[in-house]
Structures are given as C-alpha cells and as structure tokens.
Amino acid sequence: MSNDNKILSKNLKYYRFKHNFSQETLAEKSGFSRNYISDLENAKCNPSLNTLTSLANALNIKTYVLLKPIQTNNLPTTRVDIYRKKFNKE
C-alpha cells in the first residue's frame, strides 16, 4: 500500500463520516458501487483523477483535499468520534 493510498483511504473515510454518509450513500452520490468505495477506503485500488474528482464533488470538497495529509492526532475514525468532536463530548 503506497503512502498516497493510505492518505486517500483515511481522508475518504474521514470526510464520509464527517458528512454522515454511509458507503452506500457516497456510492450513489459519486456514481460508484459500494464495494468500490470500500476498496478505496481499504487502499485496495488506485483511483483515476476523474474518480477522485467525482468523490470530492459528492463530498463537497476540493479534489486535492483527498490527497492532502491531515493531522492524525485525534483523527476521528467512527461516526461516534465525529459526533464527540463536533459537540465536544467525551
């Protein structure tokens, strides 16, 4: 797994949770299958630029954000983590 794929998989999952999307919802909004979204989140494939753009549009973010390393300290990894961070609840 390349470093870029690791970054993409973390970011994709993070922004999907942040928007409270299931894999199925993101798949519908981006035009891909749920299995493909899962493969991307598990860094099992190398998406094209067009794919990244479609995903970014579905998440209402700029394409480069999916490949930009984000701070990993306290990075939410579940919807519960996102909720806690959003509402400052521990």
Secondary structure, 3 states (H helix, E strand, C coil): CCHHHHHHHHHHHHHHHHCCCCHHHHHHHHCCCHHHHHHHHCCCCCCCHHHHHHHHHHHCCCHHHHHCCCCCCCCCCCHHHHHHHHHCCC
